[in-house]
Amino acid sequence: MNKEVKAQIKFGTDGWRAVIADTFTFENVKFVSQAICDWIHKDLKEINGKKTVAVGFDTRFMSGDFAQLVSTVLAANNIEVLLSDSPVPTPALSYAVPFHECVAGIMITASHNPYQFNGIKIKTAKGGGAGKDITNKVEDCLYQTDVKTADYKKAEKDKTIQIYNFKKEYLKFIKRYIDLKKIKNSKCKVLTDAMHGSGNSLMAEALKGTSVRLSLMREDINPYFDGKKPEPVVRFLSEILKRVKKENFDLGLVLDGDADRIAAVASGGNFVHPQKILGLLVLHLVRNRGRKGGVVKTICGTTMMDNIAKKLGLKLYETPVGFKYISDLMVSENIVAGGEEAGGMGFQDYIPERDGTLAGLLLLEMMVYEKKNMKKLVEEMEKEFGRYYYVRLDVKLGKSSFDLDKFKEIKELRGKKVVDVKDFDGVKMVCEDQSWLMLRPSGTEPLVRAYAEAKTLKRAKELLQFGDALLRK
């Protein structure tokens, strides 16, 4: 087998992603599917006398075709398949795994990557993302056995592959989790941007029967994603920022391509960073809904979460970047909420998975509980726990090497002493004034991410520029 081809198939922070028709081909998807089958048969025990896998797909180019292909490989390896009947959010697929007592789940998606990409995410029996311990084993299984494929129509007829509506039970859960009685009579005016992803109209379906005035935008399927990344970051959200301001919406919500991440827009068209969303939701769940437990942030999470956890008496956990690490803690510990800087958030009494739709609805619920708009809620949180300015830059270095060790020895950043260095994922340099700079190779794209946070926007930008200069030396 071609070692060069094998080297191209590598699982990153959240699954295997590659460019369609380059590395993400039907042939390579079959190889990965067979490797997953070999891992399942080697490591996973039957549940109720069988091994079943749930397979879902998003709105990307040919995702449905790739999902069918994966299903035929599973079926040929004596693994029963529940295949989604339409594009679904990743959280809906994840929820289906434990709900239907599956041994694993497979989601065809490249999440927020550009339209040229597609990918495969593996879900555990609990519905969480597969960690390195699993994906390494899958990689080790690559090309170890011949690929088997079943005839799709025959497998469907034999019910080895069963077509299923995963949205049904997922929506039932969402409606139980949020306080629909509290929201029912709210006349909040909300605009949701689905970014042409698989979240499409699910939020509207969840709010059916309430007085909430919800409007949707980009809820149609467009695999080109307007030529942009379906990522809920401010540079791709000019239209919703304008509309929230111009049309006087109380709240704007944005979902990424597979609807497991969230961003928000306050009245007046002000972008609310996901870092602040996590803080708001922790405050809501603890103060308004009486939840108890710990809180999780990643290494590049805002210092504000430290202040919130301390004041509320919550244990704070800090993990490497990647929701699978938060997911692991949600399984082993009692966690109220956990989130990453990119907008992925998970909640107590749910599967250990991030969910953009649920996060957005909880924000709306918080506004109704407190009878305040989003702008006011953010202002009050920052007054109580401090205002921090968070910035990020993606740096493409081409073939340049990235040596973490040389940054660990830095003693000063733009006039402030470095008092702590964290290197369990990239390198994060924390200064005496709580400002910090972090440099980390991306686990999903060929670039290095630079992050910075400070109590003033000027210093945050200075730190980011300093980090950019360090990387380009």
Sequence and secondary structure as in RCSB ss.txt:
>XXXX:A:sequence
MNKEVKAQIKFGTDGWRAVIADTFTFENVKFVSQAICDWIHKDLKEINGKKTVAVGFDTRFMSGDFAQLVSTVLA
ANNIEVLLSDSPVPTPALSYAVPFHECVAGIMITASHNPYQFNGIKIKTAKGGGAGKDITNKVEDCLYQTDVKTA
DYKKAEKDKTIQIYNFKKEYLKFIKRYIDLKKIKNSKCKVLTDAMHGSGNSLMAEALKGTSVRLSLMREDINPYF
DGKKPEPVVRFLSEILKRVKKENFDLGLVLDGDADRIAAVASGGNFVHPQKILGLLVLHLVRNRGRKGGVVKTIC
GTTMMDNIAKKLGLKLYETPVGFKYISDLMVSENIVAGGEEAGGMGFQDYIPERDGTLAGLLLLEMMVYEKKNMK
KLVEEMEKEFGRYYYVRLDVKLGKSSFDLDKFKEIKELRGKKVVDVKDFDGVKMVCEDQSWLMLRPSGTEPLVRA
YAEAKTLKRAKELLQFGDALLRK
>XXXX:A:secstr
  HHHHHH   BTTBEEEEBTTTB HHHHHHHHHHHHHHHHHH   BTTB EEEEEE SSTTHHHHHHHHHHHHH
HTT EEEEESS   HHHHHHHHHHTT SEEEEE  TTS TTEEEEEEE TTS B  HHHHHHHHHHTTSS     
 HHHHHHTTSEEEE HHHHHHHHHHHHTTHHHHTT   EEEEE TTSTTTTHHHHHTTTS  EEEEES S  TTG
GGS    SGGG HHHHHHHHHTT SEEEEE TTS BEEEEETTTEEE HHHHHHHHHHIIIIIT   SEEEEETT
S THHHHHHHHHT  EEEE SSHHHHHHHHHHS EEEEE TTSBEEETTS SS  HHHHHHHHHHHHHHHT  HH
HHHHHHHHHH   EEEEEEE  TT    THHHHT  EETTEEEEEEE SSSEEEEETTS EEEEEE SSSSSEEE
EEEESSHHHHHHHHHHHHHHHH 
